[in-house]
């Protein structure tokens, strides 16, 4: 998923483990792949094992009722962020009247994790996290000389009350602006108007872009006591705006070296600027596409082939406009070592 490699916990030494247990419950979809996507009813469910190459399997009854079976006994930083995402179409905050979400989840004891929303602005210049529950994980901050709410980190605001919930709020930089709300009282179920939190951050002058691109909810899993299960029992998100615009979720696909297969990923690393990389997001029909990229790159095709590459990071952004005129975006990052 876009920006998932940006999730706001620093990466350290990784240990690779195998998931050995399989849940007894029935399921309609499963994957033990590092980066896999299940799309249903406008939601994308991602395995997003961005901090490890193995150690997790995700099982789903639906994109809003799923569980991760993770085995990271030696994890020291976030190994995976299995999550459900919905695109909001890079809309201005001022064009929205609400972004309401509800959640109910279960977590194991003894693991290191946080259960959190991961909210992004246009171009992934801002990441706003909302931590509902956590254990032994900590947010990005400018200083770590404090111990607040049981985590190492100094908030820039404390006891902030929004819609009846009190938060301590942290800010730092992880290659982009990161703001994290941590509840002063943890919970495993509830509801939240995410727009009110985004507007609060904007009103504090802490947002680079006053837009809303995507909203994710899931578990940042760092360490487990053997094989343990993290479950989203139920989840929903809905938006209200003057235009009633409902964006279409974009599913990313990348093909390297003119391959016959496509990987449902939005990032890849290649060894040469001459490597052929093709980008082919979906949906494949309906609506229209536009692309922007390095050195003024532009295209109106859905699939772009043999994209120009330079050494370092190459960021290409796809914008899809559906039949209702609502826009959604997906960013692809190709790194040339």
C-alpha positions in Angstrom: 0.0 0.0 0.0 1.1 3.5 -0.5 3.2 4.8 2.2 3.0 1.8 4.4 6.7 1.7 4.4 6.3 5.1 6.0 4.4 3.8 9.1 5.7 5.8 12.0 8.0 3.4 13.9 11.7 3.3 13.1 13.0 0.1 11.6 15.7 -1.8 13.4 17.2 -5.3 13.2 14.7 -7.7 11.8 14.2 -11.4 12.6 12.3 -13.6 10.1 10.0 -16.2 11.5 7.4 -18.6 10.1 3.8 -18.7 11.0 3.0 -22.2 12.1 -0.5 -22.1 13.4 -3.7 -21.8 11.3 -6.9 -20.5 12.8 -9.8 -22.9 13.2 -12.4 -20.4 12.0 -13.7 -20.5 8.5 -12.6 -17.8 6.1 -13.2 -16.6 2.6 -9.7 -15.2 1.8 -6.2 -15.7 3.2 -2.6 -14.9 2.3 0.8 -15.4 3.8 2.4 -13.2 1.2 4.5 -10.2 2.4 2.3 -7.8 0.3 -1.2 -9.0 -0.7 -4.5 -7.2 -1.2 -8.1 -8.2 -0.8 -10.6 -5.7 -2.1 -14.3 -5.7 -1.2 -17.0 -3.0 -1.1 -14.6 -0.2 -1.6 -12.2 -1.4 1.2 -8.7 -2.7 0.6 -7.3 -5.2 3.1 -3.5 -5.3 3.1 -1.2 -7.8 4.6 1.5 -5.1 4.5 4.5 -7.0 6.1 6.7 -4.0 5.4 9.2 -4.6 8.2 9.8 -8.4 7.6 9.7 -10.8 4.7 7.8 -13.6 6.5 6.1 -14.4 9.8 2.5 -13.5 9.2 -0.7 -14.9 7.6 -3.9 -12.9 7.3 -7.4 -14.5 7.1 -10.6 -12.7 6.2 -14.3 -13.2 6.3 -14.5 -9.8 4.7 -12.3 -6.7 4.3 -13.8 -5.4 7.6 -13.7 -8.7 9.6 -10.3 -10.3 9.5 -7.4 -11.5 11.6 -3.6 -11.6 11.5 -1.7 -14.6 12.8 1.8 -13.3 13.5 5.0 -14.9 14.8 7.7 -12.3 15.5 9.4 -13.5 18.7 12.5 -11.4 18.1 11.0 -8.2 16.7 12.5 -4.9 17.7 10.5 -2.6 15.4 7.3 -2.8 13.5 7.3 -6.0 11.4 3.8 -5.6 9.8 0.8 -3.3 9.6 -2.1 -5.5 8.4 -4.9 -3.0 7.8 -8.1 -2.0 6.0 -7.9 1.1 3.9 -10.4 3.3 2.1 -9.6 6.2 -0.2 -11.2 9.5 0.4 -10.0 11.1 -2.9 -7.5 13.7 -1.7 -10.4 16.0 -0.8 -9.9 19.3 1.1 -10.8 19.0 4.8 -13.1 22.0 4.3 -15.2 20.0 1.8 -16.1 17.3 4.3 -18.7 17.5 7.1 -17.7 14.2 8.8 -15.6 11.1 8.5 -17.2 8.7 10.9 -15.7 5.3 11.8 -16.4 2.5 14.2 -14.2 -0.4 15.3 -14.1 -3.5 17.5 -11.0 -5.6 17.8 -9.3 -8.2 19.9 -5.5 -8.4 20.8 -3.4 -11.0 22.5 -1.6 -10.5 25.8 2.1 -10.1 26.0 2.6 -8.8 22.4 4.2 -5.5 21.4 1.7 -3.6 19.1 -0.5 -0.7 18.6 -4.1 -0.8 17.2 -4.3 2.4 15.2 -5.8 4.5 12.5 -3.3 5.7 9.9 -4.6 8.8 8.1 -2.8 10.4 5.2 -2.9 13.8 3.4 -2.3 14.4 -0.3 1.1 13.2 -1.5 1.7 11.5 1.8 3.3 14.6 3.3 1.4 14.2 6.6 0.6 11.0 8.5 -1.9 11.3 11.4 -2.2 8.2 13.6 -4.9 7.6 16.2 -3.9 4.9 18.7 -6.8 3.2 20.4 -4.8 0.6 22.2 -1.1 -0.4 22.5 1.5 -2.3 24.4 5.3 -1.7 24.3 5.1 0.4 21.1 5.7 4.1 21.1 4.9 7.0 18.7 7.3 9.2 16.7 8.2 12.3 18.8 10.7 15.2 18.7 12.0 14.2 22.1 12.1 10.9 23.9 13.1 12.2 27.4 9.5 11.8 28.7 7.5 8.8 29.7 3.9 9.7 28.9 1.0 7.1 28.9 3.6 4.4 29.4 5.5 5.2 26.2 8.8 7.0 25.7 8.1 10.3 24.0 7.2 13.9 24.8 3.8 15.1 23.6 3.3 18.6 22.4 -0.2 18.7 23.8 -1.8 16.8 26.7 -5.4 16.1 27.8 -6.8 17.3 24.5 -10.6 16.6 24.5 -12.2 15.9 21.1 -15.8 14.5 20.9 -15.6 13.4 24.5 -12.3 11.5 24.2 -9.1 12.8 25.8 -5.8 12.4 24.0 -2.1 13.2 24.4 -0.7 14.3 21.0 2.8 13.7 19.7 4.6 15.0 16.7 7.9 14.0 14.9 9.4 13.4 11.6 9.9 10.0 9.8 10.9 11.4 6.4 7.5 13.2 6.5 5.4 14.9 9.2 3.9 12.5 11.7 1.2 13.4 14.3 0.0 10.8 16.8 -3.1 10.9 19.0 -2.9 8.5 22.0 -6.0 8.0 24.1 -5.5 8.7 27.8 -7.8 5.7 28.3 -7.3 2.7 26.0 -10.2 0.9 24.3 -10.8 -2.0 22.0 -14.1 -0.7 20.6 -15.7 2.6 19.9 -16.4 5.2 17.3 -14.7 8.4 16.2 -15.2 11.3 13.8 -11.7 11.3 12.2 -12.4 14.6 10.5 -12.5 16.4 13.9 -9.1 15.1 14.7 -7.7 16.1 11.3 -9.2 19.6 11.7 -7.7 19.9 15.2 -4.2 19.1 13.8 -4.8 21.6 11.0 -5.9 24.3 13.4 -2.7 23.8 15.4 -0.7 24.5 12.3 0.7 21.0 12.3 -0.5 19.9 8.8 1.6 20.5 5.7 -1.5 19.8 3.5 -5.1 20.4 4.7 -6.4 17.4 2.7 -7.6 13.9 3.4 -6.3 11.2 1.1 -6.7 7.7 2.7 -7.8 6.2 6.0 -6.4 2.9 7.3 -7.1 0.9 10.4 -5.1 -2.0 11.7 -2.3 -3.3 13.9 1.3 -2.3 13.9 2.9 -5.5 15.2 6.4 -5.4 16.6 6.9 -8.5 18.7 4.8 -11.6 19.7 5.1 -14.4 22.2 5.2 -17.1 19.7 2.3 -17.2 17.2 -0.5 -14.8 18.3 -3.7 -13.5 16.7 -4.9 -9.9 16.2 -8.5 -9.7 15.1 -10.7 -6.9 13.7 -14.2 -8.1 14.7 -15.9 -5.3 12.8 -15.0 -2.0 11.2 -16.7 0.7 9.2 -16.0 4.2 7.7 -18.3 6.7 6.0 -17.9 10.2 4.8 -20.3 13.1 4.4 -19.7 16.1 2.2 -21.7 18.6 0.2 -21.2 16.7 -3.0 -21.8 13.3 -1.6 -18.6 12.1 -3.4 -17.6 8.4 -2.9 -14.1 7.7 -4.2 -13.1 4.4 -5.8 -10.4 2.4 -4.2 -7.3 1.9 -6.4 -5.5 -1.4 -6.3 -1.8 -1.1 -7.2 0.1 -3.5 -9.5 3.7 -3.5 -10.5 5.5 -5.6 -13.2 9.3 -5.7 -13.3 11.5 -6.7 -16.3 8.5 -7.0 -18.6 7.3 -9.9 -16.5 4.2 -12.0 -17.2 3.0 -11.5 -13.7 1.9 -8.5 -11.7 2.5 -7.9 -8.0 -0.2 -6.2 -6.0 2.3 -3.7 -4.5 2.9 0.0 -4.7 6.7 -0.1 -4.2 9.7 -2.0 -5.6 13.5 -1.9 -5.5 15.5 -2.5 -8.7 19.3 -2.5 -9.4 19.4 -0.4 -12.6 17.8 2.6 -14.2 17.5 0.5 -17.3 15.2 -2.0 -15.6 11.8 -2.1 -17.2 9.1 -1.3 -14.7 5.4 -1.1 -15.6 2.7 0.3 -13.4 -0.9 -1.0 -14.0 -3.4 0.0 -11.2 -7.0 -1.1 -11.2 -10.0 -0.7 -11.9 -9.4 -1.5 -15.5 -12.6 0.2 -16.9 -14.8 3.1 -16.2 -13.6 6.6 -15.2 -10.3 8.1 -16.3 -6.7 8.2 -15.2 -3.9 10.7 -15.0 -0.3 10.3 -13.8 2.4 12.6 -12.5 6.1 11.7 -11.9 9.7 12.8 -11.9 10.9 15.6 -14.3 7.4 16.6 -15.2 6.2 13.1 -16.3 2.6 13.0 -17.4 0.3 10.4 -18.8 -3.5 9.8 -19.2 -3.2 6.0 -19.6 -4.2 3.6 -16.9 -1.1 1.4 -17.5 2.3 3.1 -18.0 5.1 1.0 -19.3 8.9 1.2 -19.0 8.7 4.3 -16.8 11.8 6.6 -16.7 14.0 5.9 -13.7 16.8 7.6 -12.0 19.1 6.5 -9.2 17.4 6.8 -5.8 13.6 7.2 -5.2 11.2 7.6 -8.1 7.7 8.5 -7.1 4.8 8.2 -9.5 1.2 9.2 -8.5 -1.9 7.8 -10.2 -5.2 9.7 -10.0 -8.4 7.9 -10.9 -11.6 9.9 -11.5 -14.7 7.8 -11.3 -18.0 8.3 -13.1 -19.3 10.5 -10.3 -16.3 12.8 -10.7 -14.7 11.7 -7.4 -10.9 11.4 -7.4 -8.7 8.9 -5.6 -4.9 8.6 -5.8 -2.3 6.0 -5.3 1.5 6.7 -5.1 4.1 4.2 -6.4 7.7 4.4 -5.2 10.4 2.7 -7.3 13.8 2.7 -5.7 17.0 2.2 -7.8 20.0 1.2 -5.8 
